[in-house]
């Protein structure tokens, strides 16, 4: 397919604007895919329909994508067993005795998300299931909880041991080869680029600042006040993407066993880790194993093992007969059908815009006359735009990293400067993965927190933009003054805390005044 230039911007814009306007995620995503078809097929609506369906079929039948859909469905089955066997109720009983303050819910979810960093989707799934019910009990809003899940998913996976690292190393290797840089391995380059993945670092720190201090602001502050005052987990009129209680009914009337919660998760994590080791066994060392591992297949094995362990526990504890256990299995699949549809359409939109040349258009539009001092900020901004518009961080990294490394190396002739680029590109990509309404990780966070998807996006974007603004400033200082990580990291933390403190005070005062005015009016 030829590069369609500025027309490649239309499909993601249609999807994003329609998503915000209608709150209908599936309709918005399909509209984006269909818009791509109309453009590619020169306005022929019939051909555009065929294009849309063929694109979706192509994505669903892709082995990797099909495995991820199955992972999602089996995860639903595992969740179904945990719920009906009383595992979530047992955890709530245990947590009720341990968690005495609502902020500990956020702290726990934040820390757990960084620990289970094998995959961003896995983080959202496990973290959400562990803390969702506790968040409801402690009057944490669905918006705040979904933000914590989303903000720890991609940033954690991009920094710690995960399938992301293997992918980044492969992209860095391509960039080094294209630049003609010798004497530096892809692994060595990756280690050097970690401190420049500032968005991921600052986002994880910012989550910690917010959950520990409670310095919420903007629409998030309103959501938190609603939850604290009324106990409403979601806003009136919202459409939660996952409501296990209404979908699966009440848990079985049996004594809650913590084992019915812990065992399925332990089995899933153990089998997933085994999958990484087994499929990547030809690699040398931990990172070599990750680089050779089939991450999606490993996750599929883990989710399947989780659902099977739930089935076995139902029979072993004599909580369910075999037929009811099978019904629970199928009901879990039904629980995740919406998720599977969102994933399929998000992939389809990403592929359509990629084939239309969206990223190439954005890169070429920057021109080749930009001075180096602005390049770090420009690469970050480009990564943000592409990832937000397409909803894919990996696709963004795959396009920008191999191009940007030789570009910067040709401008400076300095290897260390060129090796900042992968971290900068990754920062922009993670922002898009974190904040885009059409990102699969954003959808996963909404789903496993039980939040309204658009409410989740609207409340977390101000936080994402706060961090992105500080990160952009740091990249500007890096470009102008060659600022080092030991300077810009503490400087950025101080600025982020100051912004959160200032905006919290202003927003809190404004809300207090409005509430006082409303109270006076009612009297």
SETIPA-659993 format. One record per residue (C-alpha): x, y, z; residue in three letters. Coordinates in pm, whole numbers, plus 50000, padded with zeros to 5 digits. Last residue first. Layout:
       X       Y       Z   rest
       X       Y       Z    ALA
...
This chain:
       X       Y       Z   rest
   46884   52572   55208    UNK
   46948   52406   54873    UNK
   47125   52718   54741    UNK
   47351   52736   55049    UNK
   47459   52373   55003    UNK
   47527   52433   54634    UNK
   47745   52734   54718    UNK
   47935   52539   54984    UNK
   47991   52253   54740    UNK
   48117   52493   54474    UNK
   48355   52663   54720    UNK
   48492   52329   54841    UNK
   48543   52219   54480    UNK
   48745   52533   54402    UNK
   48955   52500   54718    UNK
   49033   52136   54638    UNK
   49126   52222   54281    UNK
   49370   52497   54385    UNK
   49531   52291   54664    UNK
   49558   51980   54449    UNK
   49704   52178   54159    UNK
   49985   52317   54379    UNK
   50071   51987   54549    UNK
   50067   51789   54224    UNK
   50281   52051   54049    UNK
   50533   52063   54335    UNK
   50558   51683   54349    UNK
   50622   51670   53976    UNK
   50887   51945   53996    UNK
   51075   51773   54279    UNK
   51069   51439   54096    UNK
   51195   51603   53776    UNK
   51494   51758   53953    UNK
   51576   51424   54118    UNK
   51580   51253   53774    UNK
   51738   51542   53581    UNK
   52061   51564   53783    UNK
   52171   51203   53837    UNK
   52042   51134   53485    UNK
   52288   51379   53322    UNK
   52203   51714   53160    UNK
   52358   51765   52817    UNK
   52287   52140   52854    UNK
   52061   52211   52556    UNK
   51944   51863   52453    UNK
   51928   51728   52808    UNK
   51746   52042   52920    UNK
   51487   51992   52646    UNK
   51457   51626   52742    UNK
   51393   51729   53103    UNK
   51125   51977   52996    UNK
   50953   51707   52789    UNK
   50960   51474   53091    UNK
   50796   51742   53306    UNK
   50523   51790   53045    UNK
   50482   51414   52999    UNK
   50434   51370   53374    UNK
   50162   51632   53384    UNK
   50016   51502   53057    UNK
   49981   51153   53205    UNK
   49816   51293   53516    UNK
   49573   51502   53309    UNK
   49512   51191   53089    UNK
   49417   50973   53389    UNK
   49072   51114   53458    UNK
   48949   51129   53099    UNK
   49087   50785   53011    UNK
   48928   50606   53306    UNK
   48597   50786   53257    UNK
   48613   50678   52892    UNK
   48664   50313   52985    UNK
   48405   50297   53263    UNK
   48582   50109   53538    UNK
   48571   49745   53651    UNK
   48939   49753   53746    UNK
   49018   49453   53525    UNK
   48834   49600   53227    UNK
   48950   49959   53251    UNK
   49313   49851   53297    UNK
   49282   49605   53008    UNK
   49142   49878   52782    UNK
   49435   50106   52863    UNK
   49670   49813   52796    UNK
   49501   49743   52461    UNK
   49551   50105   52355    UNK
   49252   50265   52182    UNK
   49181   50518   52459    UNK
   49545   50632   52439    UNK
   49694   50725   52778    UNK
   49934   50450   52887    UNK
   50026   50299   52551    UNK
   50067   50649   52411    UNK
   50286   50755   52702    UNK
   50480   50428   52671    UNK
   50564   50509   52308    UNK
   50691   50855   52396    UNK
   50919   50716   52665    UNK
   51030   50435   52435    UNK
   51149   50688   52177    UNK
   51352   50866   52446    UNK
   51497   50542   52581    UNK
   51589   50427   52231    UNK
   51748   50769   52154    UNK
   51994   50797   52441    UNK
   52221   50560   52248    UNK
   52288   50825   51984    UNK
   52436   51054   52248    UNK
   52663   50777   52375    UNK
   52780   50697   52021    UNK
   52874   51054   51927    UNK
   52891   51145   51556    UNK
   52645   51424   51636    UNK
   52406   51459   51341    UNK
   52474   51121   51179    UNK
   52439   50952   51518    UNK
   52106   51130   51574    UNK
   51965   51001   51244    UNK
   52124   50656   51282    UNK
   51945   50610   51618    UNK
   51618   50775   51505    UNK
   51538   50534   51222    UNK
   51576   50200   51404    UNK
   51398   50347   51711    UNK
   51104   50518   51536    UNK
   50928   50236   51351    UNK
   50962   49939   51585    UNK
   50920   50161   51890    UNK
   50589   50292   51759    UNK
   50468   49943   51669    UNK
   50562   49827   52018    UNK
   50374   50115   52177    UNK
   50048   50060   51990    UNK
   49738   50273   52042    UNK
   49764   50417   51691    UNK
   49703   50786   51763    UNK
   49851   50782   52113    UNK
   50154   50582   51998    UNK
   50221   50806   51697    UNK
   50172   51130   51889    UNK
   50375   51031   52195    UNK
   50660   50887   51989    UNK
   50675   51208   51785    UNK
   50684   51416   52102    UNK
   50967   51210   52250    UNK
   51163   51229   51925    UNK
   51105   51606   51912    UNK
   51211   51660   52275    UNK
   51533   51465   52222    UNK
   51588   51644   51886    UNK
   51556   52004   52009    UNK
   51925   52046   52088    UNK
   52015   51866   51766    UNK
   51895   52139   51531    UNK
   51604   52046   51298    UNK
   51682   52076   50926    UNK
   51585   51724   50821    UNK
   51206   51761   50805    UNK
   50958   51690   51081    UNK
   50695   51594   50824    UNK
   50902   51291   50723    UNK
   50858   51137   51068    UNK
   50484   51203   51083    UNK
   50427   51067   50732    UNK
   50637   50757   50801    UNK
   50434   50693   51117    UNK
   50101   50717   50936    UNK
   50205   50520   50627    UNK
   49866   50381   50523    UNK
   49991   50035   50613    UNK
   50055   50152   50970    UNK
   49712   50313   50988    UNK
   49541   49988   50883    UNK
   49755   49774   51112    UNK
   49681   49989   51417    UNK
   49310   50001   51338    UNK
   49298   49624   51303    UNK
   49493   49570   51625    UNK
   49250   49794   51813    UNK
   48955   49612   51652    UNK
   49076   49268   51759    UNK
   49170   49386   52109    UNK
   48834   49555   52160    UNK
   48649   49244   52046    UNK
   48851   49020   52280    UNK
   48779   49251   52572    UNK
   48407   49253   52496    UNK
   48409   48872   52489    UNK
   48583   48858   52827    UNK
   48291   48776   53057    UNK
   48154   48530   52803    UNK
   48469   48320   52843    UNK
   48421   48322   53219    UNK
   48063   48203   53168    UNK
   48206   47908   52973    UNK
   48427   47796   53262    UNK
   48147   47853   53513    UNK
   47920   47631   53303    UNK
   48194   47366   53303    UNK
   48214   47385   53683    UNK
   47837   47357   53703    UNK
   47848   47040   53494    UNK
   48134   46890   53699    UNK
   47958   46937   54033    UNK
   48056   47245   54231    UNK
   48193   47322   54579    UNK
   48324   46970   54635    UNK
   48664   47109   54743    UNK
   48833   46891   54480    UNK
   48573   46968   54211    UNK
   48586   47347   54237    UNK
   48962   47330   54299    UNK
   49012   47133   53975    UNK
   48815   47387   53770    UNK
   49009   47675   53925    UNK
   49336   47494   53845    UNK
   49217   47454   53486    UNK
   49148   47827   53455    UNK
   49491   47919   53591    UNK
   49666   47660   53374    UNK
   49500   47811   53066    UNK
   49607   48159   53179    UNK
   49968   48046   53224    UNK
   49989   47855   52895    UNK
   49852   48158   52712    UNK
   50104   48383   52884    UNK
   50386   48157   52768    UNK
   50247   48157   52414    UNK
   50239   48537   52420    UNK
   50595   48567   52550    UNK
   50756   48326   52303    UNK
   51105   48328   52451    UNK
   51422   48397   52251    UNK
   51488   48747   52384    UNK
   51370   48648   52731    UNK
   51615   48358   52742    UNK
   51898   48580   52626    UNK
   51800   48829   52894    UNK
   51819   48562   53163    UNK
   52140   48399   53040    UNK
   52211   48243   52701    UNK
   51909   48184   52478    UNK
   51813   47842   52348    UNK
   51578   47790   52643    UNK
   51350   48074   52536    UNK
   51038   47862   52489    UNK
   51108   47667   52807    UNK
   51218   47956   53031    UNK
   50937   48186   52924    UNK
   50684   47905   52953    UNK
   50813   47812   53299    UNK
   50759   48174   53402    UNK
   50404   48155   53269    UNK
   50346   47821   53442    UNK
   50461   47961   53777    UNK
   50263   48285   53740    UNK
   49943   48102   53643    UNK
   49978   47837   53914    UNK
   50042   48102   54179    UNK
   49738   48293   54056    UNK
   49512   47987   54061    UNK
   49641   47887   54408    UNK
   49596   48226   54577    UNK
   49226   48287   54520    UNK
   49079   47944   54589    UNK
   49341   47907   54863    UNK
   49192   48202   55050    UNK
   48891   47982   55120    UNK
   48551   48140   55170    UNK
   48308   47913   55360    UNK
   48032   47825   55115    UNK
   47734   48008   54969    UNK
   47869   48010   54616    UNK
   47961   48356   54486    UNK
   47680   48585   54366    UNK
   47609   48632   53998    UNK
   47863   48596   53720    UNK
   47789   48892   53492    UNK
   47621   49121   53745    UNK
   47884   49057   54011    UNK
   48174   49056   53769    UNK
   48109   49403   53641    UNK
   48376   49460   53378    UNK
   48375   49743   53127    UNK
   48183   49967   53365    UNK
   47928   50187   53183    UNK
   47888   50511   53375    UNK
   47550   50674   53430    UNK
   47620   50759   53792    UNK
   47994   50753   53860    UNK
   48170   50431   53953    UNK
   48281   50302   54296    UNK
   47997   50486   54466    UNK
   48069   50500   54840    UNK
   47888   50833   54860    UNK
   48142   51063   55028    UNK
   48470   50878   54965    UNK
   48379   50756   54617    UNK
   48247   51094   54506    UNK
   48548   51273   54653    UNK
   48780   51039   54465    UNK
   48600   51104   54137    UNK
   48616   51481   54190    UNK
   48988   51459   54265    UNK
   49040   51251   53952    UNK
   48861   51513   53740    UNK
   49139   51763   53819    UNK
   49360   51703   54121    UNK
   49478   51426   54351    UNK
   49742   51490   54616    UNK
   49664   51177   54819    UNK
   50020   51176   54955    UNK
   50098   50804   54929    UNK
   49882   50723   54626    UNK
   49978   51039   54434    UNK
   50353   51037   54503    UNK
   50379   50664   54430    UNK
   50193   50709   54101    UNK
   50435   50992   54021    UNK
   50736   50765   54082    UNK
   50602   50502   53842    UNK
   50524   50774   53588    UNK
   50867   50936   53631    UNK
   51057   50617   53549    UNK
   50835   50526   53254    UNK
   50844   50880   53114    UNK
   51220   50907   53166    UNK
   51331   50617   52951    UNK
   51661   50806   52941    UNK
   51799   50622   53245    UNK
   51749   50287   53062    UNK
   51944   50383   52745    UNK
   52285   50274   52868    UNK
   52158   49928   52965    UNK
   51998   49887   52621    UNK
   52323   49981   52446    UNK
   52508   49709   52633    UNK
   52243   49457   52530    UNK
   52252   49570   52168    UNK
   52628   49526   52173    UNK
   52866   49818   52122    UNK
   53200   49788   51942    UNK
   53065   49913   51610    UNK
   52807   50177   51517    UNK
   52715   50162   51148    UNK
   52399   50363   51204    UNK
   52179   50095   51046    UNK
   52345   49826   51257    UNK
   52295   50026   51575    UNK
   51930   50088   51487    UNK
   51861   49721   51416    UNK
   52024   49616   51742    UNK
   51819   49876   51928    UNK
   51502   49721   51785    UNK
   51608   49372   51900    UNK
   51697   49501   52245    UNK
   51360   49674   52277    UNK
   51176   49353   52191    UNK
   51368   49153   52450    UNK
   51303   49423   52708    UNK
   50929   49430   52638    UNK
   50898   49056   52706    UNK
   50973   49136   53068    UNK
   51243   49192   53329    UNK
   51202   49553   53444    UNK
   51187   49892   53275    UNK
   50937   49865   52988    UNK
   50713   49621   53176    UNK
   50696   49855   53474    UNK
   50608   50158   53258    UNK
   50354   49955   53055    UNK
   50158   49829   53357    UNK
   50215   50065   53653    UNK
   50026   50363   53512    UNK
   49742   50146   53383    UNK
   49676   49970   53713    UNK
   49709   50288   53920    UNK
   49483   50475   53677    UNK
   49223   50197   53695    UNK
   49219   50233   54074    UNK
   49179   50609   54063    UNK
   48895   50597   53809    UNK
   48722   50309   53990    UNK
   48713   50529   54299    UNK
   48869   50411   54624    UNK
   48598   50366   54883    UNK
   48788   50113   55099    UNK
   48541   49836   55016    UNK
   48550   49909   54645    UNK
   48930   49916   54643    UNK
   48936   49584   54828    UNK
   48717   49429   54560    UNK
   48952   49547   54284    UNK
   49279   49469   54465    UNK
   49388   49120   54363    UNK
   49187   49095   54043    UNK
   49314   49425   53911    UNK
   49676   49353   53998    UNK
   49662   49017   53822    UNK
   49498   49136   53500    UNK
   49666   49476   53474    UNK
   50011   49326   53535    UNK
   49945   49044   53287    UNK
   49860   49300   53019    UNK
   50191   49478   53079    UNK
   50401   49160   53071    UNK
   50660   49005   53304    UNK
   50647   49300   53545    UNK
   50487   49125   53841    UNK
   50685   49319   54104    UNK
   50613   49667   53971    UNK
   50239   49604   53962    UNK
   50250   49460   54313    UNK
   50403   49783   54444    UNK
   50140   50010   54286    UNK
   49850   49783   54382    UNK
   49968   49774   54743    UNK
   50025   50150   54759    UNK
   49684   50218   54610    UNK
   49506   49991   54856    UNK
   49722   50129   55137    UNK
   49575   50474   55066    UNK
   49237   50350   55187    UNK
   49362   50298   55540    UNK
   49317   49994   55768    UNK
   49435   49725   55528    UNK
   49526   49407   55716    UNK
   49201   49289   55876    UNK
   48992   49388   55578    UNK
   49256   49232   55355    UNK
   49187   48883   55487    UNK
   48809   48914   55452    UNK
   48852   49074   55111    UNK
   49082   48789   55011    UNK
   48820   48534   55114    UNK
   48551   48721   54920    UNK
   48774   48720   54612    UNK
   48831   48346   54647    UNK
   48463   48264   54703    UNK
   48446   47973   54458    UNK
   48226   48183   54231    UNK
   48474   48470   54204    UNK
   48796   48270   54171    UNK
   48624   48039   53922    UNK
   48507   48328   53702    UNK
   48846   48497   53719    UNK
   49009   48179   53586    UNK
   48753   48157   53305    UNK
   48814   48522   53217    UNK
   49189   48456   53208    UNK
   49111   48170   52970    UNK
   48933   48418   52742    UNK
   49212   48677   52759    UNK
   49485   48421   52690    UNK
   49273   48292   52401    UNK
   49267   48645   52259    UNK
   49644   48671   52312    UNK
   49699   48341   52131    UNK
   49484   48457   51839    UNK
   49695   48773   51822    UNK
   50018   48576   51804    UNK
   49883   48328   51550    UNK
   49733   48600   51324    UNK
   49379   48480   51259    UNK
   49220   48768   51454    UNK
   49435   49029   51280    UNK
   49369   48904   50928    UNK
   48999   48865   50998    UNK
   48984   49228   51117    UNK
   49166   49353   50807    UNK
   48948   49143   50577    UNK
   48634   49278   50744    UNK
   48746   49639   50708    UNK
   48862   49598   50347    UNK
   48531   49432   50254    UNK
   48341   49721   50407    UNK
   48568   49967   50226    UNK
   48499   49787   49897    UNK
   48127   49838   49950    UNK
   48178   50201   50057    UNK
   48391   50294   49755    UNK
   48539   50628   49865    UNK
   48883   50579   49715    UNK
   48930   50225   49851    UNK
   49218   50325   50078    UNK
   49025   50624   50213    UNK
   48699   50435   50268    UNK
   48888   50143   50422    UNK
   49072   50368   50667    UNK
   48738   50518   50767    UNK
   48608   50163   50821    UNK
   48894   50088   51060    UNK
   48827   50409   51252    UNK
   48453   50344   51257    UNK
   48528   49996   51392    UNK
   48724   50148   51678    UNK
   48452   50401   51756    UNK
   48171   50145   51744    UNK
   48362   49912   51974    UNK
   48446   50189   52221    UNK
   48102   50345   52249    UNK
   48164   50640   52485    UNK
   47987   50850   52220    UNK
   48193   51171   52202    UNK
   48522   51053   52351    UNK
   48527   50738   52140    UNK
   48410   50928   51833    UNK
   48704   51167   51868    UNK
   48956   50884   51919    UNK
   48826   50658   51642    UNK
   48788   50934   51383    UNK
   49132   51073   51472    UNK
   49282   50726   51441    UNK
   49128   50684   51093    UNK
   49205   51040   50963    UNK
   49578   51067   51033    UNK
   49669   50842   50739    UNK
   49513   51102   50508    UNK
   49813   51326   50588    UNK
   50038   51109   50374    UNK
   49883   50815   50191    UNK
   50203   50612   50169    UNK
   50134   50345   49910    UNK
   50000   50000   50000    UNK
